[in-house]
Amino acid sequence: MPSIRAVLFDLDGVIRRFHPEHVEAIEREHGLVPGTIEAVAFAAPLIDDVTTGRVTRDAWIRTIGERIGDPAAAEAWGCQPSTPDADVLALVDELRAAGHTTAVLTNGTDGIPAEVASFGLHDRVDAVFSSHEIGFTKPDVRAFRHVLDALGLTGPEVFFTDDSEPKLAGAVELGMRVHHFTGIDGLRAALRSSGVSDGSVHGARIDLLEEAVDGFEAVLRSGDHDAVVPSCPGWTLADLAGHLTDIHRWALGQLTGPEPDEQDAQDEQEHADLADRFRAGADRLVAALRARPADAPCTAIYPPDTAGTWARRQLHETTMHLWDARQAVGGEPRLQADTASDGVREVVGDLYPRQVRLGRVEPLSDGVVFAFSDTDGEAELVGTAAAGPAVRVTGRAEDLLLVLWGRRPLDAVSVTIDGDRSALDQALATKLVP
């Protein structure tokens, strides 16, 4: 399944909240039976007319007043305050900083632009979509299709959350990953399970990248540079170090501009030692990543074209080659489950689709789900067949990643296979990674 590129939020009940006590106070003050106002306000076809733009918000409020026999009560109800949810807005900021598109889809009236402007929402999300402008309301699939067309995305690239479970239906129909919102903790957990990182992950990835750089440097300083690297046939440890140094230099060039040829020549002169040369290049890459927020624009190997993509890609590149290096010198390398699970998601959701886009491989017809036994979530390699995944493979994230990168044969790891084994074999026989 493709990686999530956008997170779409409902407005009322998720990003902002209205307070029942205000409505109760208005009805009490005007001598109305509790529930009178909203029973009229949200009844069809009146609510449909105002949320699809057939009538204005002002006309809606006037009609409510007429029907309840108290225009002043309706006017007071229409002016009741709302409270932005600080925790949800903090998450929105984190996601956007991490390079994800953030947007809002609300069943709203022509008052929405002014309402969201009152708390600066337009400055914190990439787009606000209101049904009064679209002409269709959630859960109508046409409302969601309008959002996808506007963002230039497909359903599986979008995560949608709403506090009304029935309104998720249209999103599900288009293949979006959805979450019934009941609170911030549940939403964060659902995002993590879908492989969505918040802004704090950008810094954490850079930290992990630097740890992997430390580990690789340590192997170079203590290990035999002529040692054979079993997982990279034909290479010695010195060859592996040269390759990773070149990759870091190339990634730095994509991040900051043209490749720094003059700096490379300087490194050759100043750092004759292989470990020193590797460290100098890696330090420049890490420093450039730390100097940029996750959403800083640049050319990237797969979407989004941001610095956050390079932090992720180089973490996985360096971690995998650290595994190679430690194995070459007789160590017993291990991969952290959380890092490995994201590595699996990168392979099936980003690197494999890139291989297809570049014409390096033909798209696979049968999909494969890789489920993790030691951490949350799963990752899906999406096939072209309409029937959905043909096989489900469950195992430790580390084992699944090593199999996908060709470091371990499938039969050498402990996994459970449910479904068509031949579909899995076909996927593993395909060059999923560069």
N, C-alpha and C positions, 0 to 999 in steps of 0.2 A: 504494500500500500504506500502511496506517495507520502512524503513527510508533510506535516501540517505547516502551511505557510501563512494562514490567517486565522485569527480567533474572532468570532462574531458573537456579540453580546446582545441580549435583550436589554431594554432600558428599565422599565418599571418593574420593580421587584428584584432587580439584579444590580444595576448601577445606581439607581436612586430608589428611594422608598417613600411612600405616603404613609401617614399614621392614622389608624382607625379612630383614635380618640378625637381627632379634629372633626371627623364626620359626625361622630356621636355628639360632640358639643354643639355643632351646628343644628342638628336635628332636635336636640333637646331645647336649644334656645328658641327654635321656631315652632315648637310643639308638634313635631312630626314623629310618626312611628319609626323606630329604629329600622334602618335599611331602606326607607322610602326613596331617598334620592338615587342611590346607586341601582336600585331595582329598575328605575326608569332610565337612568343614564346609560346603563349597559345592556338594555334590551334591544333586540333586533326589531325592526331594521334601522332604528335610530343610530345605534353604535356603528353599524356597517356603513351608513351614509357618511358619518363624520370621519371615520378612519380610512375611507377610500377617497376622500376629497370631494364627495358630492355635495356636502354642506360644510360651512365653516364652523370653527369652534364656537364663535360668538352665537351663531344661529342655533347650534346644539344646546348651549347653555340657556338660551331664551326658551327653547322648546321644553327643556327639562322644567324650567320655572313654570311654564304654562301648565304642564301636565301634573305637577305636584301642587299647583295652586299657590305657589310662593316664590316669585321671581327673586326676592332678596336671598332666600335660602339657597337657591340654585347659584346665584352670583357668588355667595360666600363659599359654597362648595367648589366652584370653579377657581377660586383664588387660594385654596388651601396650600400650605407650603409642603415642599418635599425635601428630603435630606439625601445628598449624595453619599454612597457607601464608600468610606475612605479606604477600607481594606480592598474592595474590588477595584477602585481607581488606582491603588498602589500596584495591584497585579497588572492592570492595563499598562501602566507606565513601564513595568518590568518587561512585559512581553514586547512592547514596542522597542524598548532599548536593546532587546535581544535580537531584533531584526524581523520580528513577526509583524505582519499587517494586523491592525486592530480596527474593528468596525462595530457599529451598532445597527440593529434592525428592530424597529419598534412599530407596533400597531398604534400609530399616532395621528394627531390632528395637525392643522396648519399652524398651531401654536408651538409645535415642537422646536422649530429653529430658535425662537426666542427663549424657550425654556432651557434648552441645553446650553445656549450661550450664557445664561445667567450663572452657570457654575463652570464655564470654560471648557466644556467637553470637546468642542471642536479642536482645541489645542492639544488634546490628549489622545485622540483617536484619528485614524486616517480617513474615516468616512462615517457619516450618520445617514442611515436610510430610514425613511418614514413611509408608512403605507399610504398616507394621504397623497404623496407624490407618486408612488408606484402604481396605485389603483387596485392593489390586491393586498389582503391581510394574511398574516400567519394564521393557520398553517398552510395556506394555499401555496403549492409548489412554485407558482409563478412569482410570488414575492421573493422566494429564495433564488430562483433563477435570475431575477433582475440583479440581485447582489453579486452572484457569480459572474455575470456578464460585465458588470461595472468594474469588478476587481480583476477580471481576466484570469479567473481561477476555475478549477474543476471542483466538484463536490468533495471528493476525498482529500482535497488540500485545505479544507476548512473545518474548523471545530466550532460548534454552535452551542450556546447554553441559554436556557430560558427557565423561568420559575414556573411556567405552566407546561406540564408534560404534554398535553395534547398538541401544543404548538410546535413540538419537535418533529411532527410527522412529515411535513414537507421537506425538511432538511434531510431526514432519513431517506426519503425517496430519491434524493439527488446524491446520496452516498456520503453526506457529511457525517463526521463523528459528532455525537451529541451528548449533552449532559443535562439532566434535570437539576436545576440549581436549587439547593436548599441551604447553602452557606459557603463561605469562602474556603474552608478546609476541604470540603468535598470537591469543590471546583479545582483547587490546586492538585488534589490527588488524581482527579480525572484527566487533567492536562498532562501530568507526569506519566500516567498509564498510556497516553496517546503519543508519548515521545515529544511533548512540547516543553521547551525550556523557557524559564523566565530569565530576566536580566541577571540575576545572581549567578546563574549557570555560566554566563560568559566569563566572569572573573574566575569561577571555579575551574573552568576548562583551561584557562591560561595557567592557573596554579598547577593543575595536573600535567599540562604540557611541560612546564618547567621541571617538575619532578621527574618526568620521563627523560628530559634532556640530562638532568643530573645523573640518572641511572645509566644512560648510554655513555656519557663521558667516563663514568667510573669503570665501565667494561673496557673502554678503549685504553684507559691508563693502566689497567691491571692485566688485560688479556693479551693473547698472542694475535697479532694483526694478520698472521697467515692462517689462522684457524679457519677451517671450512665451515660455511653456514649451511647446514643441512636443509633448511626451509627455503633457501634461495640458491638453487643448483648452479654451480659454476662460480659462485662468489666466495671470497674470503671476508673476514671481518673488516679488512681495510676497504674492500670494494663496497661493502654495506655502508661503512661510514662515509665514503665518498658520495654514494648515492643519496644518503639522507642529508648530507651537507648541501648537495645540489638542489634537493627538493625544498629545503628551507630557504635557500637563496631565491629560487623561483617563486615560492609563495610570498616572500617578502616583496618581490618585484610586482606581483599582482596586487598586493595590498597597498603599496606606496607609489607605484609608478614603474618606469623602466627598470630592468634588472641592473643592479649596481656594479657594473663591470670594474670601475676604478677601485671600489672597495674590495672586490674579489682579488684583484691584482695585489692590493695592499696586504690582504690576508695571506696570500701566497708568500710574500716577502717576510712579513712579521711573524707568521705562525707556520714554520716548517713542520712542527709537530702536528700529527694528524688530529690528536685530541684537542689541541689548542685551536686549530683551524675550525673543527666542528663546533667547539664551544663559542667561538667568536660569532659565527654565523647564526647559531641558535639564539644567542643573547640578543642579537639585533632583531630577529623575528619576534621574540617574546616582548622586547621593549616596544616595538611598533604596535603589537596587539594591545599591550597595556595602555598605550597612549590614545587608543581609539575606542569609542563606545561600540557596542555590538552592532548598532544599526548604521555605523559609518559606511558610506557607499564605496565600493571598489569592485574590480572584476573578480568574480569567484568561479570556482570550478563547477558549482551547481547552485541553484537558487536557494536563498536570496543572495543577491550580489552585495554582500556586506562583510565587515570585518568578523562578525560572529561566525560566519561560515568558515573562515580560515582558522579561527581558533578551534573549531570543532574538527575540521579536516586534519590539521596538523597535530592535534592531540592524538587522533586515531592512527595517523601515519607514524608518528614517533613511537607511540606505545607498541604498535605491532613490530616495528623494527627493533625496539628494545627487547621484545620477546625473542626475536630472531637472534640478536646478539648474545643474550644470556644463554640461549640454548647452544650456541656455537662454542661457548667456553665451558660447557658442561654444567650449567646451572639448571634449576628447575623453575622456569619463569611462570608467573601467574598473572592473570588479568582480573581487575576488580569487576564485580558483577554489573554495577551501574554503568561503568564505562563500556564494558563489553556489550551490554544490551543496546546502548546507543550506537555502538559500532555496527551491530546487526541492522538496526533501523537505517543507518546510513547506507549500508550496502544495498538493501532491498528497495529503499525508498528514494535514494539519491544517486548512488553510483551506478547501479544497474540501469535505471532510466536514462542516465547520461550515456552509457554504452549503446543503448538503443538509438538515442537521438543522433549520436555520432556515426551510426551505421556500422558499428563494430560487431554487433550481434543482432540476430533476428529476435523480435519479441516472443516471449514464451506464451504458449496458449493456456497452460495450466498454472494456476496460482498456488502458492505455498505459504502456509502460516508457520512462523517460527515462534513458539511460545516458551517463555522463560520459567524454569522451575525454581530458580534461586533469587528472583527479583520480580517486580511487578511488570505486567504488560506482555505484549507480543508485537511482532512485526509481520507484515504481509507483503510478499512479493506478488504483485497483481498481474494476473495473466489476462489474455485477450478473450478467453472463453467466458460466455455470459453466465455459466453455471456457478462461478465463484471458485474458491480454493479447492483443489483436488486432494490435498494432503495437509496434515498438521504434524509438525515435528516439535516435540517438547524435550528440552534439556537445559543444562546450565548455560548461561549466556556466554561464558568463556568458550565452552566447547562449540557452540553454534557459530560463534564468530571465527574461530580457528578453522572450522570446516569451510565456511564461506570464503575465507581467504586462502584456502588450499594448504593450510598448515597442518591439518590433521585429516586423515581419511574418515569418512562417516563411520565406518565399522570400528574405528579406534576410540570412539567416544560413546558415552551412555546416553542414548536418546530413546524416546518412545515415538513411533511412527504410526499415525492413524490415517488411513486412506491409501491413495495410489502411490506406491513406492516408486513406480516408474516416473511419475511426475517430478518427484524429488530428485531422482537420478538425472533427469533431463536438465533440471535447474542447475544442479551442481556441475554438470558437464559444460555449462555455458560460462563464458568469461564474464562474470558478473562485475568484476572490478578492473580498473585499468592495469 
